[in-house]
Amino acid sequence: LVLGVVPRLTAFLTGGFVLLTGLIAHRFWDVADPAAVVGQQIHFLKNIAIVGGTMFYFVSGAGAFSLAGRKR
């Protein structure tokens, strides 16, 4: 993502990976301890925010300073 090489595909794959990781690793709905639920929920929502950022990047494109932008 930083270099802008194949930016839309990279953003889509990164978003999918982070979403799957969040669903697998931060299962706050299965945790019994209330304090642990809050911690897992915070990390899960952080991952969802990252997915939102990658989807914005997917829709808007890499920008003029990326390698893909220089080819235009």
CHARMM-style PDB file with segment names, atoms N, HN, CA, C and O in Angstrom:
ATOM      1  N   LEU     1       0.810  -1.190   0.000  1.00  0.00      PROA
ATOM      2  CA  LEU     1       0.000   0.000   0.000  1.00  0.00      PROA
ATOM      3  C   LEU     1       0.855   1.256   0.000  1.00  0.00      PROA
ATOM      4  O   LEU     1       0.514   2.241  -0.654  1.00  0.00      PROA
ATOM      5  N   VAL     2       1.936   1.229   0.711  1.00  0.00      PROA
ATOM      6  HN  VAL     2       2.214   0.429   1.242  1.00  0.00      PROA
ATOM      7  CA  VAL     2       2.775   2.418   0.819  1.00  0.00      PROA
ATOM      8  C   VAL     2       3.395   2.776  -0.522  1.00  0.00      PROA
ATOM      9  O   VAL     2       3.461   3.954  -0.876  1.00  0.00      PROA
ATOM     10  N   LEU     3       3.844   1.795  -1.263  1.00  0.00      PROA
ATOM     11  HN  LEU     3       3.790   0.838  -0.976  1.00  0.00      PROA
ATOM     12  CA  LEU     3       4.500   2.061  -2.537  1.00  0.00      PROA
ATOM     13  C   LEU     3       3.518   2.356  -3.656  1.00  0.00      PROA
ATOM     14  O   LEU     3       3.879   3.014  -4.631  1.00  0.00      PROA
ATOM     15  N   GLY     4       2.303   1.892  -3.539  1.00  0.00      PROA
ATOM     16  HN  GLY     4       2.009   1.357  -2.746  1.00  0.00      PROA
ATOM     17  CA  GLY     4       1.318   2.120  -4.584  1.00  0.00      PROA
ATOM     18  C   GLY     4       1.425   1.152  -5.741  1.00  0.00      PROA
ATOM     19  O   GLY     4       0.978   1.460  -6.846  1.00  0.00      PROA
ATOM     20  N   VAL     5       2.008  -0.010  -5.514  1.00  0.00      PROA
ATOM     21  HN  VAL     5       2.371  -0.261  -4.617  1.00  0.00      PROA
ATOM     22  CA  VAL     5       2.105  -1.031  -6.553  1.00  0.00      PROA
ATOM     23  C   VAL     5       0.825  -1.864  -6.482  1.00  0.00      PROA
ATOM     24  O   VAL     5       0.524  -2.451  -5.443  1.00  0.00      PROA
ATOM     25  N   VAL     6       0.082  -1.916  -7.566  1.00  0.00      PROA
ATOM     26  HN  VAL     6       0.326  -1.439  -8.410  1.00  0.00      PROA
ATOM     27  CA  VAL     6      -1.215  -2.598  -7.642  1.00  0.00      PROA
ATOM     28  C   VAL     6      -2.073  -2.183  -6.431  1.00  0.00      PROA
ATOM     29  O   VAL     6      -2.445  -3.028  -5.616  1.00  0.00      PROA
ATOM     30  N   PRO     7      -2.383  -0.888  -6.318  1.00  0.00      PROA
ATOM     31  CA  PRO     7      -2.965  -0.369  -5.076  1.00  0.00      PROA
ATOM     32  C   PRO     7      -4.352  -0.906  -4.741  1.00  0.00      PROA
ATOM     33  O   PRO     7      -4.629  -1.209  -3.581  1.00  0.00      PROA
ATOM     34  N   ARG     8      -5.216  -1.027  -5.723  1.00  0.00      PROA
ATOM     35  HN  ARG     8      -4.991  -0.781  -6.666  1.00  0.00      PROA
ATOM     36  CA  ARG     8      -6.582  -1.464  -5.407  1.00  0.00      PROA
ATOM     37  C   ARG     8      -6.619  -2.923  -4.973  1.00  0.00      PROA
ATOM     38  O   ARG     8      -7.317  -3.270  -4.020  1.00  0.00      PROA
ATOM     39  N   LEU     9      -5.885  -3.762  -5.653  1.00  0.00      PROA
ATOM     40  HN  LEU     9      -5.319  -3.480  -6.427  1.00  0.00      PROA
ATOM     41  CA  LEU     9      -5.837  -5.174  -5.268  1.00  0.00      PROA
ATOM     42  C   LEU     9      -5.205  -5.327  -3.889  1.00  0.00      PROA
ATOM     43  O   LEU     9      -5.688  -6.099  -3.060  1.00  0.00      PROA
ATOM     44  N   THR    10      -4.131  -4.593  -3.651  1.00  0.00      PROA
ATOM     45  HN  THR    10      -3.739  -3.966  -4.324  1.00  0.00      PROA
ATOM     46  CA  THR    10      -3.456  -4.658  -2.357  1.00  0.00      PROA
ATOM     47  C   THR    10      -4.379  -4.188  -1.235  1.00  0.00      PROA
ATOM     48  O   THR    10      -4.423  -4.807  -0.172  1.00  0.00      PROA
ATOM     49  N   ALA    11      -5.113  -3.106  -1.462  1.00  0.00      PROA
ATOM     50  HN  ALA    11      -5.077  -2.603  -2.326  1.00  0.00      PROA
ATOM     51  CA  ALA    11      -6.041  -2.602  -0.448  1.00  0.00      PROA
ATOM     52  C   ALA    11      -7.154  -3.606  -0.181  1.00  0.00      PROA
ATOM     53  O   ALA    11      -7.529  -3.830   0.969  1.00  0.00      PROA
ATOM     54  N   PHE    12      -7.679  -4.205  -1.234  1.00  0.00      PROA
ATOM     55  HN  PHE    12      -7.374  -4.022  -2.169  1.00  0.00      PROA
ATOM     56  CA  PHE    12      -8.754  -5.183  -1.077  1.00  0.00      PROA
ATOM     57  C   PHE    12      -8.273  -6.407  -0.300  1.00  0.00      PROA
ATOM     58  O   PHE    12      -8.954  -6.874   0.613  1.00  0.00      PROA
ATOM     59  N   LEU    13      -7.106  -6.922  -0.661  1.00  0.00      PROA
ATOM     60  HN  LEU    13      -6.553  -6.542  -1.402  1.00  0.00      PROA
ATOM     61  CA  LEU    13      -6.574  -8.103   0.024  1.00  0.00      PROA
ATOM     62  C   LEU    13      -6.211  -7.796   1.476  1.00  0.00      PROA
ATOM     63  O   LEU    13      -6.444  -8.619   2.361  1.00  0.00      PROA
ATOM     64  N   THR    14      -5.647  -6.624   1.721  1.00  0.00      PROA
ATOM     65  HN  THR    14      -5.458  -5.955   1.002  1.00  0.00      PROA
ATOM     66  CA  THR    14      -5.308  -6.239   3.090  1.00  0.00      PROA
ATOM     67  C   THR    14      -6.566  -6.101   3.937  1.00  0.00      PROA
ATOM     68  O   THR    14      -6.608  -6.568   5.075  1.00  0.00      PROA
ATOM     69  N   GLY    15      -7.587  -5.460   3.382  1.00  0.00      PROA
ATOM     70  HN  GLY    15      -7.553  -5.081   2.457  1.00  0.00      PROA
ATOM     71  CA  GLY    15      -8.848  -5.324   4.110  1.00  0.00      PROA
ATOM     72  C   GLY    15      -9.481  -6.667   4.420  1.00  0.00      PROA
ATOM     73  O   GLY    15      -9.982  -6.882   5.524  1.00  0.00      PROA
ATOM     74  N   GLY    16      -9.462  -7.567   3.455  1.00  0.00      PROA
ATOM     75  HN  GLY    16      -9.055  -7.392   2.558  1.00  0.00      PROA
ATOM     76  CA  GLY    16     -10.011  -8.904   3.685  1.00  0.00      PROA
ATOM     77  C   GLY    16      -9.240  -9.666   4.740  1.00  0.00      PROA
ATOM     78  O   GLY    16      -9.829 -10.353   5.574  1.00  0.00      PROA
ATOM     79  N   PHE    17      -7.917  -9.546   4.706  1.00  0.00      PROA
ATOM     80  HN  PHE    17      -7.438  -8.988   4.028  1.00  0.00      PROA
ATOM     81  CA  PHE    17      -7.081 -10.222   5.699  1.00  0.00      PROA
ATOM     82  C   PHE    17      -7.348  -9.687   7.102  1.00  0.00      PROA
ATOM     83  O   PHE    17      -7.480 -10.461   8.051  1.00  0.00      PROA
ATOM     84  N   VAL    18      -7.427  -8.367   7.234  1.00  0.00      PROA
ATOM     85  HN  VAL    18      -7.320  -7.738   6.463  1.00  0.00      PROA
ATOM     86  CA  VAL    18      -7.658  -7.772   8.552  1.00  0.00      PROA
ATOM     87  C   VAL    18      -9.054  -8.128   9.068  1.00  0.00      PROA
ATOM     88  O   VAL    18      -9.233  -8.362  10.263  1.00  0.00      PROA
ATOM     89  N   LEU    19     -10.038  -8.168   8.174  1.00  0.00      PROA
ATOM     90  HN  LEU    19      -9.893  -7.978   7.203  1.00  0.00      PROA
ATOM     91  CA  LEU    19     -11.386  -8.548   8.587  1.00  0.00      PROA
ATOM     92  C   LEU    19     -11.421  -9.990   9.092  1.00  0.00      PROA
ATOM     93  O   LEU    19     -11.982 -10.267  10.153  1.00  0.00      PROA
ATOM     94  N   LEU    20     -10.827 -10.896   8.341  1.00  0.00      PROA
ATOM     95  HN  LEU    20     -10.371 -10.672   7.480  1.00  0.00      PROA
ATOM     96  CA  LEU    20     -10.790 -12.297   8.774  1.00  0.00      PROA
ATOM     97  C   LEU    20     -10.008 -12.464  10.071  1.00  0.00      PROA
ATOM     98  O   LEU    20     -10.409 -13.228  10.950  1.00  0.00      PROA
ATOM     99  N   THR    21      -8.906 -11.758  10.188  1.00  0.00      PROA
ATOM    100  HN  THR    21      -8.581 -11.138   9.474  1.00  0.00      PROA
ATOM    101  CA  THR    21      -8.111 -11.828  11.412  1.00  0.00      PROA
ATOM    102  C   THR    21      -8.912 -11.327  12.604  1.00  0.00      PROA
ATOM    103  O   THR    21      -8.865 -11.920  13.682  1.00  0.00      PROA
ATOM    104  N   GLY    22      -9.642 -10.240  12.415  1.00  0.00      PROA
ATOM    105  HN  GLY    22      -9.680  -9.758  11.539  1.00  0.00      PROA
ATOM    106  CA  GLY    22     -10.468  -9.715  13.498  1.00  0.00      PROA
ATOM    107  C   GLY    22     -11.562 -10.676  13.914  1.00  0.00      PROA
ATOM    108  O   GLY    22     -11.831 -10.847  15.103  1.00  0.00      PROA
ATOM    109  N   LEU    23     -12.192 -11.302  12.934  1.00  0.00      PROA
ATOM    110  HN  LEU    23     -11.973 -11.163  11.968  1.00  0.00      PROA
ATOM    111  CA  LEU    23     -13.264 -12.247  13.252  1.00  0.00      PROA
ATOM    112  C   LEU    23     -12.740 -13.500  13.943  1.00  0.00      PROA
ATOM    113  O   LEU    23     -13.433 -14.085  14.775  1.00  0.00      PROA
ATOM    114  N   ILE    24     -11.535 -13.912  13.608  1.00  0.00      PROA
ATOM    115  HN  ILE    24     -10.971 -13.437  12.932  1.00  0.00      PROA
ATOM    116  CA  ILE    24     -10.970 -15.126  14.199  1.00  0.00      PROA
ATOM    117  C   ILE    24     -10.293 -14.840  15.541  1.00  0.00      PROA
ATOM    118  O   ILE    24     -10.478 -15.593  16.497  1.00  0.00      PROA
ATOM    119  N   ALA    25      -9.524 -13.777  15.622  1.00  0.00      PROA
ATOM    120  HN  ALA    25      -9.374 -13.165  14.846  1.00  0.00      PROA
ATOM    121  CA  ALA    25      -8.687 -13.544  16.801  1.00  0.00      PROA
ATOM    122  C   ALA    25      -9.386 -12.772  17.917  1.00  0.00      PROA
ATOM    123  O   ALA    25      -9.032 -12.940  19.084  1.00  0.00      PROA
ATOM    124  N   HSD    26     -10.357 -11.939  17.593  1.00  0.00      PROA
ATOM    125  HN  HSD    26     -10.644 -11.802  16.645  1.00  0.00      PROA
ATOM    126  CA  HSD    26     -10.967 -11.069  18.609  1.00  0.00      PROA
ATOM    127  C   HSD    26     -12.447 -11.388  18.765  1.00  0.00      PROA
ATOM    128  O   HSD    26     -13.304 -10.535  18.531  1.00  0.00      PROA
ATOM    129  N   ARG    27     -12.736 -12.607  19.157  1.00  0.00      PROA
ATOM    130  HN  ARG    27     -12.040 -13.299  19.347  1.00  0.00      PROA
ATOM    131  CA  ARG    27     -14.120 -13.079  19.313  1.00  0.00      PROA
ATOM    132  C   ARG    27     -14.655 -12.645  20.676  1.00  0.00      PROA
ATOM    133  O   ARG    27     -14.770 -13.460  21.591  1.00  0.00      PROA
ATOM    134  N   PHE    28     -14.980 -11.365  20.805  1.00  0.00      PROA
ATOM    135  HN  PHE    28     -14.886 -10.703  20.062  1.00  0.00      PROA
ATOM    136  CA  PHE    28     -15.417 -10.827  22.087  1.00  0.00      PROA
ATOM    137  C   PHE    28     -16.766 -11.403  22.522  1.00  0.00      PROA
ATOM    138  O   PHE    28     -17.080 -11.391  23.712  1.00  0.00      PROA
ATOM    139  N   TRP    29     -17.552 -11.895  21.598  1.00  0.00      PROA
ATOM    140  HN  TRP    29     -17.297 -11.905  20.631  1.00  0.00      PROA
ATOM    141  CA  TRP    29     -18.863 -12.455  21.929  1.00  0.00      PROA
ATOM    142  C   TRP    29     -18.759 -13.827  22.606  1.00  0.00      PROA
ATOM    143  O   TRP    29     -19.744 -14.314  23.160  1.00  0.00      PROA
ATOM    144  N   ASP    30     -17.590 -14.446  22.566  1.00  0.00      PROA
ATOM    145  HN  ASP    30     -16.790 -14.050  22.116  1.00  0.00      PROA
ATOM    146  CA  ASP    30     -17.387 -15.745  23.211  1.00  0.00      PROA
ATOM    147  C   ASP    30     -16.645 -15.658  24.545  1.00  0.00      PROA
ATOM    148  O   ASP    30     -16.429 -16.682  25.193  1.00  0.00      PROA
ATOM    149  N   VAL    31     -16.259 -14.473  24.957  1.00  0.00      PROA
ATOM    150  HN  VAL    31     -16.434 -13.642  24.429  1.00  0.00      PROA
ATOM    151  CA  VAL    31     -15.452 -14.300  26.169  1.00  0.00      PROA
ATOM    152  C   VAL    31     -16.380 -14.111  27.367  1.00  0.00      PROA
ATOM    153  O   VAL    31     -17.369 -13.384  27.282  1.00  0.00      PROA
ATOM    154  N   ALA    32     -16.058 -14.768  28.485  1.00  0.00      PROA
ATOM    155  HN  ALA    32     -15.254 -15.358  28.554  1.00  0.00      PROA
ATOM    156  CA  ALA    32     -16.905 -14.702  29.683  1.00  0.00      PROA
ATOM    157  C   ALA    32     -16.554 -13.529  30.592  1.00  0.00      PROA
ATOM    158  O   ALA    32     -17.447 -12.937  31.198  1.00  0.00      PROA
ATOM    159  N   ASP    33     -15.283 -13.184  30.699  1.00  0.00      PROA
ATOM    160  HN  ASP    33     -14.557 -13.665  30.207  1.00  0.00      PROA
ATOM    161  CA  ASP    33     -14.834 -12.123  31.598  1.00  0.00      PROA
ATOM    162  C   ASP    33     -15.216 -10.753  31.028  1.00  0.00      PROA
ATOM    163  O   ASP    33     -14.834 -10.445  29.899  1.00  0.00      PROA
ATOM    164  N   PRO    34     -15.963  -9.914  31.775  1.00  0.00      PROA
ATOM    165  CA  PRO    34     -16.389  -8.610  31.252  1.00  0.00      PROA
ATOM    166  C   PRO    34     -15.233  -7.684  30.877  1.00  0.00      PROA
ATOM    167  O   PRO    34     -15.332  -6.941  29.901  1.00  0.00      PROA
ATOM    168  N   ALA    35     -14.153  -7.720  31.630  1.00  0.00      PROA
ATOM    169  HN  ALA    35     -14.073  -8.324  32.423  1.00  0.00      PROA
ATOM    170  CA  ALA    35     -13.003  -6.877  31.298  1.00  0.00      PROA
ATOM    171  C   ALA    35     -12.346  -7.342  30.004  1.00  0.00      PROA
ATOM    172  O   ALA    35     -11.917  -6.522  29.192  1.00  0.00      PROA
ATOM    173  N   ALA    36     -12.267  -8.634  29.814  1.00  0.00      PROA
ATOM    174  HN  ALA    36     -12.615  -9.300  30.474  1.00  0.00      PROA
ATOM    175  CA  ALA    36     -11.684  -9.168  28.581  1.00  0.00      PROA
ATOM    176  C   ALA    36     -12.585  -8.893  27.387  1.00  0.00      PROA
ATOM    177  O   ALA    36     -12.097  -8.702  26.273  1.00  0.00      PROA
ATOM    178  N   VAL    37     -13.901  -8.871  27.609  1.00  0.00      PROA
ATOM    179  HN  VAL    37     -14.298  -9.026  28.513  1.00  0.00      PROA
ATOM    180  CA  VAL    37     -14.835  -8.550  26.523  1.00  0.00      PROA
ATOM    181  C   VAL    37     -14.557  -7.150  26.001  1.00  0.00      PROA
ATOM    182  O   VAL    37     -14.510  -6.930  24.791  1.00  0.00      PROA
ATOM    183  N   VAL    38     -14.373  -6.204  26.915  1.00  0.00      PROA
ATOM    184  HN  VAL    38     -14.411  -6.383  27.898  1.00  0.00      PROA
ATOM    185  CA  VAL    38     -14.108  -4.822  26.506  1.00  0.00      PROA
ATOM    186  C   VAL    38     -12.808  -4.736  25.721  1.00  0.00      PROA
ATOM    187  O   VAL    38     -12.753  -4.070  24.687  1.00  0.00      PROA
ATOM    188  N   GLY    39     -11.776  -5.391  26.191  1.00  0.00      PROA
ATOM    189  HN  GLY    39     -11.821  -5.932  27.031  1.00  0.00      PROA
ATOM    190  CA  GLY    39     -10.494  -5.372  25.480  1.00  0.00      PROA
ATOM    191  C   GLY    39     -10.588  -5.986  24.098  1.00  0.00      PROA
ATOM    192  O   GLY    39     -10.071  -5.427  23.131  1.00  0.00      PROA
ATOM    193  N   GLN    40     -11.241  -7.126  23.998  1.00  0.00      PROA
ATOM    194  HN  GLN    40     -11.662  -7.581  24.783  1.00  0.00      PROA
ATOM    195  CA  GLN    40     -11.386  -7.778  22.689  1.00  0.00      PROA
ATOM    196  C   GLN    40     -12.268  -6.949  21.759  1.00  0.00      PROA
ATOM    197  O   GLN    40     -12.018  -6.883  20.555  1.00  0.00      PROA
ATOM    198  N   GLN    41     -13.298  -6.317  22.318  1.00  0.00      PROA
ATOM    199  HN  GLN    41     -13.501  -6.371  23.296  1.00  0.00      PROA
ATOM    200  CA  GLN    41     -14.181  -5.493  21.495  1.00  0.00      PROA
ATOM    201  C   GLN    41     -13.436  -4.273  20.955  1.00  0.00      PROA
ATOM    202  O   GLN    41     -13.642  -3.880  19.807  1.00  0.00      PROA
ATOM    203  N   ILE    42     -12.583  -3.680  21.765  1.00  0.00      PROA
ATOM    204  HN  ILE    42     -12.416  -3.999  22.697  1.00  0.00      PROA
ATOM    205  CA  ILE    42     -11.789  -2.540  21.306  1.00  0.00      PROA
ATOM    206  C   ILE    42     -10.886  -2.958  20.152  1.00  0.00      PROA
ATOM    207  O   ILE    42     -10.807  -2.256  19.144  1.00  0.00      PROA
ATOM    208  N   HSD    43     -10.209  -4.083  20.286  1.00  0.00      PROA
ATOM    209  HN  HSD    43     -10.273  -4.653  21.105  1.00  0.00      PROA
ATOM    210  CA  HSD    43      -9.326  -4.549  19.219  1.00  0.00      PROA
ATOM    211  C   HSD    43     -10.113  -4.934  17.972  1.00  0.00      PROA
ATOM    212  O   HSD    43      -9.656  -4.689  16.855  1.00  0.00      PROA
ATOM    213  N   PHE    44     -11.284  -5.530  18.146  1.00  0.00      PROA
ATOM    214  HN  PHE    44     -11.655  -5.729  19.053  1.00  0.00      PROA
ATOM    215  CA  PHE    44     -12.124  -5.881  17.003  1.00  0.00      PROA
ATOM    216  C   PHE    44     -12.572  -4.624  16.258  1.00  0.00      PROA
ATOM    217  O   PHE    44     -12.504  -4.573  15.030  1.00  0.00      PROA
ATOM    218  N   LEU    45     -13.025  -3.618  16.990  1.00  0.00      PROA
ATOM    219  HN  LEU    45     -13.080  -3.659  17.988  1.00  0.00      PROA
ATOM    220  CA  LEU    45     -13.477  -2.381  16.348  1.00  0.00      PROA
ATOM    221  C   LEU    45     -12.316  -1.632  15.697  1.00  0.00      PROA
ATOM    222  O   LEU    45     -12.503  -0.958  14.684  1.00  0.00      PROA
ATOM    223  N   LYS    46     -11.127  -1.747  16.270  1.00  0.00      PROA
ATOM    224  HN  LYS    46     -10.975  -2.295  17.092  1.00  0.00      PROA
ATOM    225  CA  LYS    46      -9.942  -1.164  15.634  1.00  0.00      PROA
ATOM    226  C   LYS    46      -9.697  -1.822  14.287  1.00  0.00      PROA
ATOM    227  O   LYS    46      -9.391  -1.143  13.307  1.00  0.00      PROA
ATOM    228  N   ASN    47      -9.829  -3.137  14.235  1.00  0.00      PROA
ATOM    229  HN  ASN    47     -10.078  -3.689  15.031  1.00  0.00      PROA
ATOM    230  CA  ASN    47      -9.655  -3.847  12.965  1.00  0.00      PROA
ATOM    231  C   ASN    47     -10.720  -3.444  11.957  1.00  0.00      PROA
ATOM    232  O   ASN    47     -10.425  -3.312  10.769  1.00  0.00      PROA
ATOM    233  N   ILE    48     -11.952  -3.245  12.408  1.00  0.00      PROA
ATOM    234  HN  ILE    48     -12.192  -3.352  13.373  1.00  0.00      PROA
ATOM    235  CA  ILE    48     -13.014  -2.806  11.505  1.00  0.00      PROA
ATOM    236  C   ILE    48     -12.700  -1.413  10.966  1.00  0.00      PROA
ATOM    237  O   ILE    48     -12.974  -1.131   9.799  1.00  0.00      PROA
ATOM    238  N   ALA    49     -12.134  -0.542  11.791  1.00  0.00      PROA
ATOM    239  HN  ALA    49     -11.912  -0.770  12.739  1.00  0.00      PROA
ATOM    240  CA  ALA    49     -11.735   0.784  11.319  1.00  0.00      PROA
ATOM    241  C   ALA    49     -10.631   0.683  10.271  1.00  0.00      PROA
ATOM    242  O   ALA    49     -10.638   1.432   9.293  1.00  0.00      PROA
ATOM    243  N   ILE    50      -9.693  -0.225  10.461  1.00  0.00      PROA
ATOM    244  HN  ILE    50      -9.687  -0.833  11.255  1.00  0.00      PROA
ATOM    245  CA  ILE    50      -8.635  -0.436   9.471  1.00  0.00      PROA
ATOM    246  C   ILE    50      -9.231  -0.935   8.164  1.00  0.00      PROA
ATOM    247  O   ILE    50      -8.807  -0.515   7.087  1.00  0.00      PROA
ATOM    248  N   VAL    51     -10.211  -1.829   8.250  1.00  0.00      PROA
ATOM    249  HN  VAL    51     -10.555  -2.170   9.125  1.00  0.00      PROA
ATOM    250  CA  VAL    51     -10.887  -2.315   7.042  1.00  0.00      PROA
ATOM    251  C   VAL    51     -11.574  -1.153   6.333  1.00  0.00      PROA
ATOM    252  O   VAL    51     -11.530  -1.066   5.106  1.00  0.00      PROA
ATOM    253  N   GLY    52     -12.203  -0.267   7.085  1.00  0.00      PROA
ATOM    254  HN  GLY    52     -12.238  -0.338   8.082  1.00  0.00      PROA
ATOM    255  CA  GLY    52     -12.821   0.914   6.486  1.00  0.00      PROA
ATOM    256  C   GLY    52     -11.808   1.786   5.766  1.00  0.00      PROA
ATOM    257  O   GLY    52     -12.090   2.303   4.685  1.00  0.00      PROA
ATOM    258  N   GLY    53     -10.642   1.951   6.350  1.00  0.00      PROA
ATOM    259  HN  GLY    53     -10.413   1.531   7.228  1.00  0.00      PROA
ATOM    260  CA  GLY    53      -9.589   2.729   5.695  1.00  0.00      PROA
ATOM    261  C   GLY    53      -9.081   2.080   4.428  1.00  0.00      PROA
ATOM    262  O   GLY    53      -8.828   2.765   3.437  1.00  0.00      PROA
ATOM    263  N   THR    54      -8.930   0.778   4.447  1.00  0.00      PROA
ATOM    264  HN  THR    54      -9.135   0.222   5.252  1.00  0.00      PROA
ATOM    265  CA  THR    54      -8.463   0.102   3.236  1.00  0.00      PROA
ATOM    266  C   THR    54      -9.528   0.113   2.149  1.00  0.00      PROA
ATOM    267  O   THR    54      -9.199   0.170   0.964  1.00  0.00      PROA
ATOM    268  N   MET    55     -10.797   0.060   2.533  1.00  0.00      PROA
ATOM    269  HN  MET    55     -11.064   0.014   3.495  1.00  0.00      PROA
ATOM    270  CA  MET    55     -11.860   0.129   1.523  1.00  0.00      PROA
ATOM    271  C   MET    55     -11.952   1.540   0.928  1.00  0.00      PROA
ATOM    272  O   MET    55     -12.249   1.690  -0.257  1.00  0.00      PROA
ATOM    273  N   PHE    56     -11.701   2.572   1.740  1.00  0.00      PROA
ATOM    274  HN  PHE    56     -11.460   2.450   2.703  1.00  0.00      PROA
ATOM    275  CA  PHE    56     -11.639   3.935   1.203  1.00  0.00      PROA
ATOM    276  C   PHE    56     -10.493   4.052   0.205  1.00  0.00      PROA
ATOM    277  O   PHE    56     -10.648   4.650  -0.859  1.00  0.00      PROA
ATOM    278  N   TYR    57      -9.356   3.488   0.547  1.00  0.00      PROA
ATOM    279  HN  TYR    57      -9.229   3.002   1.412  1.00  0.00      PROA
ATOM    280  CA  TYR    57      -8.200   3.480  -0.347  1.00  0.00      PROA
ATOM    281  C   TYR    57      -8.524   2.712  -1.623  1.00  0.00      PROA
ATOM    282  O   TYR    57      -8.114   3.112  -2.712  1.00  0.00      PROA
ATOM    283  N   PHE    58      -9.257   1.610  -1.488  1.00  0.00      PROA
ATOM    284  HN  PHE    58      -9.590   1.285  -0.603  1.00  0.00      PROA
ATOM    285  CA  PHE    58      -9.668   0.809  -2.640  1.00  0.00      PROA
ATOM    286  C   PHE    58     -10.546   1.629  -3.578  1.00  0.00      PROA
ATOM    287  O   PHE    58     -10.379   1.564  -4.796  1.00  0.00      PROA
ATOM    288  N   VAL    59     -11.472   2.393  -3.028  1.00  0.00      PROA
ATOM    289  HN  VAL    59     -11.608   2.446  -2.038  1.00  0.00      PROA
ATOM    290  CA  VAL    59     -12.404   3.169  -3.847  1.00  0.00      PROA
ATOM    291  C   VAL    59     -11.734   4.402  -4.439  1.00  0.00      PROA
ATOM    292  O   VAL    59     -11.953   4.717  -5.609  1.00  0.00      PROA
ATOM    293  N   SER    60     -10.925   5.102  -3.656  1.00  0.00      PROA
ATOM    294  HN  SER    60     -10.748   4.846  -2.706  1.00  0.00      PROA
ATOM    295  CA  SER    60     -10.362   6.377  -4.112  1.00  0.00      PROA
ATOM    296  C   SER    60      -9.099   6.227  -4.945  1.00  0.00      PROA
ATOM    297  O   SER    60      -8.780   7.126  -5.722  1.00  0.00      PROA
ATOM    298  N   GLY    61      -8.380   5.145  -4.815  1.00  0.00      PROA
ATOM    299  HN  GLY    61      -8.639   4.414  -4.184  1.00  0.00      PROA
ATOM    300  CA  GLY    61      -7.150   4.958  -5.575  1.00  0.00      PROA
ATOM    301  C   GLY    61      -5.932   5.412  -4.802  1.00  0.00      PROA
ATOM    302  O   GLY    61      -6.034   5.887  -3.671  1.00  0.00      PROA
ATOM    303  N   ALA    62      -4.791   5.261  -5.421  1.00  0.00      PROA
ATOM    304  HN  ALA    62      -4.708   4.875  -6.340  1.00  0.00      PROA
ATOM    305  CA  ALA    62      -3.525   5.463  -4.723  1.00  0.00      PROA
ATOM    306  C   ALA    62      -3.101   6.921  -4.629  1.00  0.00      PROA
ATOM    307  O   ALA    62      -2.458   7.301  -3.650  1.00  0.00      PROA
ATOM    308  N   GLY    63      -3.432   7.738  -5.594  1.00  0.00      PROA
ATOM    309  HN  GLY    63      -3.955   7.430  -6.389  1.00  0.00      PROA
ATOM    310  CA  GLY    63      -3.016   9.129  -5.569  1.00  0.00      PROA
ATOM    311  C   GLY    63      -1.885   9.401  -6.538  1.00  0.00      PROA
ATOM    312  O   GLY    63      -1.326   8.485  -7.141  1.00  0.00      PROA
ATOM    313  N   ALA    64      -1.559  10.666  -6.675  1.00  0.00      PROA
ATOM    314  HN  ALA    64      -2.013  11.410  -6.185  1.00  0.00      PROA
ATOM    315  CA  ALA    64      -0.597  11.095  -7.689  1.00  0.00      PROA
ATOM    316  C   ALA    64       0.843  10.720  -7.356  1.00  0.00      PROA
ATOM    317  O   ALA    64       1.660  10.577  -8.266  1.00  0.00      PROA
ATOM    318  N   PHE    65       1.173  10.558  -6.094  1.00  0.00      PROA
ATOM    319  HN  PHE    65       0.510  10.674  -5.354  1.00  0.00      PROA
ATOM    320  CA  PHE    65       2.562  10.311  -5.716  1.00  0.00      PROA
ATOM    321  C   PHE    65       2.923   8.826  -5.665  1.00  0.00      PROA
ATOM    322  O   PHE    65       4.056   8.482  -5.329  1.00  0.00      PROA
ATOM    323  N   SER    66       1.992   7.956  -5.986  1.00  0.00      PROA
ATOM    324  HN  SER    66       1.071   8.235  -6.259  1.00  0.00      PROA
ATOM    325  CA  SER    66       2.276   6.523  -5.974  1.00  0.00      PROA
ATOM    326  C   SER    66       2.875   6.095  -7.309  1.00  0.00      PROA
ATOM    327  O   SER    66       2.864   6.853  -8.279  1.00  0.00      PROA
ATOM    328  N   LEU    67       3.394   4.883  -7.347  1.00  0.00      PROA
ATOM    329  HN  LEU    67       3.403   4.267  -6.559  1.00  0.00      PROA
ATOM    330  CA  LEU    67       3.922   4.357  -8.604  1.00  0.00      PROA
ATOM    331  C   LEU    67       2.813   4.192  -9.632  1.00  0.00      PROA
ATOM    332  O   LEU    67       3.035   4.415 -10.822  1.00  0.00      PROA
ATOM    333  N   ALA    68       1.622   3.804  -9.186  1.00  0.00      PROA
ATOM    334  HN  ALA    68       1.442   3.622  -8.219  1.00  0.00      PROA
ATOM    335  CA  ALA    68       0.500   3.669 -10.110  1.00  0.00      PROA
ATOM    336  C   ALA    68       0.056   5.034 -10.621  1.00  0.00      PROA
ATOM    337  O   ALA    68      -0.367   5.153 -11.771  1.00  0.00      PROA
ATOM    338  N   GLY    69       0.145   6.062  -9.785  1.00  0.00      PROA
ATOM    339  HN  GLY    69       0.488   5.965  -8.851  1.00  0.00      PROA
ATOM    340  CA  GLY    69      -0.238   7.411 -10.195  1.00  0.00      PROA
ATOM    341  C   GLY    69       0.735   8.017 -11.182  1.00  0.00      PROA
ATOM    342  O   GLY    69       0.336   8.840 -12.007  1.00  0.00      PROA
ATOM    343  N   ARG    70       1.982   7.643 -11.125  1.00  0.00      PROA
ATOM    344  HN  ARG    70       2.307   6.975 -10.455  1.00  0.00      PROA
ATOM    345  CA  ARG    70       2.986   8.177 -12.053  1.00  0.00      PROA
ATOM    346  C   ARG    70       2.838   7.604 -13.448  1.00  0.00      PROA
ATOM    347  O   ARG    70       3.301   8.205 -14.418  1.00  0.00      PROA
ATOM    348  N   LYS    71       2.197   6.445 -13.563  1.00  0.00      PROA
ATOM    349  HN  LYS    71       1.821   5.957 -12.775  1.00  0.00      PROA
ATOM    350  CA  LYS    71       2.017   5.833 -14.876  1.00  0.00      PROA
ATOM    351  C   LYS    71       0.955   6.547 -15.695  1.00  0.00      PROA
ATOM    352  O   LYS    71       0.934   6.419 -16.920  1.00  0.00      PROA
ATOM    353  N   ARG    72       0.075   7.295 -15.044  1.00  0.00      PROA
ATOM    354  HN  ARG    72       0.093   7.399 -14.050  1.00  0.00      PROA
ATOM    355  CA  ARG    72      -1.008   7.979 -15.761  1.00  0.00      PROA
ATOM    356  C   ARG    72      -0.535   9.130 -16.573  1.00  0.00      PROA
ATOM    357  OT1 ARG    72      -1.338   9.795 -17.227  1.00  0.00      PROA
TER     358      ARG     72
END
